[in-house]
Amino acid sequence: MARTDRTGLRQRQHSTTAGPVRTCVGCRRSDSWSVLLRVVAGVGEQGQPALIPDPGHRAPGRGAWLHPTSACFDRAVRRKAFPRALRSSAPLDPGALSAYVANLPAGTA
């Protein structure tokens, strides 16, 4: 039986991952920030708003977090999760991010 506090609610299980925990906008699973790819809204090659990968986690501005797999990327694009997570009213071109995720070696997280 799970322990409960005096309110009758179950206590939260503490995560075993070290460091900050973020949620993938594609699959909605939580994971360590070091496993996820940070994505920011920036300017693409043609000057339009675009999704820019931030593997160093240092770009300024609001970021969205994504498992660097094509499955999570496709799911996030289908769900229109990037504009919502980045609070952008303009449509964001996923071209640069799509190319980045496609060129990652298999098994890289």
One Martini backbone bead per residue (centre of mass of N, CA, C, O) as a GRO file, in nm:
protein
  109
    1MET     BB    1   0.097   0.036   0.022
    2ALA     BB    2   0.068   0.361  -0.010
    3ARG     BB    3   0.167   0.643   0.102
    4THR     BB    4   0.014   0.891   0.310
    5ASP     BB    5  -0.104   1.173   0.393
    6ARG     BB    6  -0.327   1.362   0.584
    7THR     BB    7  -0.509   1.410   0.311
    8GLY     BB    8  -0.495   1.119   0.138
    9LEU     BB    9  -0.260   1.161  -0.043
   10ARG     BB   10  -0.021   1.088  -0.240
   11GLN     BB   11   0.301   1.070  -0.258
   12ARG     BB   12   0.565   1.169  -0.416
   13GLN     BB   13   0.785   1.054  -0.633
   14HIS     BB   14   1.116   1.042  -0.655
   15SER     BB   15   1.353   1.114  -0.861
   16THR     BB   16   1.661   0.968  -1.004
   17THR     BB   17   1.734   1.214  -1.149
   18ALA     BB   18   1.971   1.437  -1.231
   19GLY     BB   19   1.852   1.728  -1.223
   20PRO     BB   20   1.668   1.866  -1.438
   21VAL     BB   21   1.324   1.849  -1.541
   22ARG     BB   22   1.162   1.773  -1.849
   23THR     BB   23   0.922   1.815  -2.121
   24CYS     BB   24   0.811   1.670  -2.393
   25VAL     BB   25   0.624   1.793  -2.670
   26GLY     BB   26   0.562   1.514  -2.803
   27CYS     BB   27   0.522   1.276  -2.559
   28ARG     BB   28   0.505   1.396  -2.251
   29ARG     BB   29   0.776   1.318  -2.121
   30SER     BB   30   0.992   1.289  -1.868
   31ASP     BB   31   1.328   1.434  -1.844
   32SER     BB   32   1.632   1.505  -1.872
   33TRP     BB   33   1.791   1.782  -1.994
   34SER     BB   34   2.038   1.618  -2.126
   35VAL     BB   35   1.846   1.450  -2.332
   36LEU     BB   36   1.728   1.700  -2.438
   37LEU     BB   37   1.613   1.926  -2.683
   38ARG     BB   38   1.649   2.254  -2.749
   39VAL     BB   39   1.397   2.495  -2.856
   40VAL     BB   40   1.379   2.785  -3.065
   41ALA     BB   41   1.287   3.097  -3.167
   42GLY     BB   42   1.364   3.220  -3.495
   43VAL     BB   43   1.559   3.282  -3.785
   44GLY     BB   44   1.566   3.203  -4.095
   45GLU     BB   45   1.709   3.212  -4.406
   46GLN     BB   46   1.445   3.390  -4.522
   47GLY     BB   47   1.331   3.553  -4.245
   48GLN     BB   48   1.160   3.355  -4.100
   49PRO     BB   49   1.007   3.192  -3.872
   50ALA     BB   50   1.185   2.948  -3.661
   51LEU     BB   51   1.317   2.641  -3.574
   52ILE     BB   52   1.583   2.617  -3.331
   53PRO     BB   53   1.845   2.451  -3.238
   54ASP     BB   54   1.979   2.395  -2.880
   55PRO     BB   55   2.234   2.201  -2.770
   56GLY     BB   56   2.363   2.411  -2.542
   57HIS     BB   57   2.141   2.567  -2.372
   58ARG     BB   58   2.190   2.916  -2.448
   59ALA     BB   59   1.969   3.048  -2.575
   60PRO     BB   60   1.764   3.295  -2.595
   61GLY     BB   61   1.474   3.243  -2.446
   62ARG     BB   62   1.227   3.051  -2.510
   63GLY     BB   63   1.179   2.697  -2.452
   64ALA     BB   64   1.175   2.377  -2.595
   65TRP     BB   65   1.131   2.023  -2.545
   66LEU     BB   66   1.310   1.738  -2.707
   67HIS     BB   67   1.333   1.450  -2.839
   68PRO     BB   68   1.590   1.339  -3.071
   69THR     BB   69   1.335   1.234  -3.257
   70SER     BB   70   1.118   1.172  -3.511
   71ALA     BB   71   0.868   1.095  -3.345
   72CYS     BB   72   0.855   1.349  -3.163
   73PHE     BB   73   0.860   1.557  -3.386
   74ASP     BB   74   0.603   1.467  -3.540
   75ARG     BB   75   0.409   1.493  -3.299
   76ALA     BB   76   0.456   1.799  -3.245
   77VAL     BB   77   0.365   1.899  -3.524
   78ARG     BB   78   0.081   1.769  -3.526
   79ARG     BB   79   0.002   1.920  -3.239
   80LYS     BB   80   0.118   2.214  -3.228
   81ALA     BB   81   0.345   2.263  -2.985
   82PHE     BB   82   0.547   2.493  -3.046
   83PRO     BB   83   0.376   2.756  -3.044
   84ARG     BB   84   0.269   2.706  -2.757
   85ALA     BB   85   0.543   2.678  -2.599
   86LEU     BB   86   0.662   2.961  -2.736
   87ARG     BB   87   0.445   3.180  -2.775
   88SER     BB   88   0.347   3.181  -3.090
   89SER     BB   89   0.164   3.337  -3.356
   90ALA     BB   90   0.356   3.249  -3.557
   91PRO     BB   91   0.463   3.062  -3.796
   92LEU     BB   92   0.683   2.778  -3.782
   93ASP     BB   93   0.967   2.664  -3.928
   94PRO     BB   94   1.086   2.313  -3.930
   95GLY     BB   95   1.343   2.266  -4.114
   96ALA     BB   96   1.600   2.287  -3.929
   97LEU     BB   97   1.505   2.075  -3.721
   98SER     BB   98   1.461   1.839  -3.913
   99ALA     BB   99   1.755   1.822  -4.012
  100TYR     BB  100   1.887   1.778  -3.738
  101VAL     BB  101   1.737   1.514  -3.656
  102ALA     BB  102   1.810   1.348  -3.917
  103ASN     BB  103   2.143   1.384  -3.861
  104LEU     BB  104   2.134   1.209  -3.632
  105PRO     BB  105   2.245   0.962  -3.471
  106ALA     BB  106   2.169   0.666  -3.376
  107GLY     BB  107   2.109   0.680  -3.022
  108THR     BB  108   2.096   0.977  -2.977
  109ALA     BB  109   2.036   1.200  -2.675
   0.00000   0.00000   0.00000
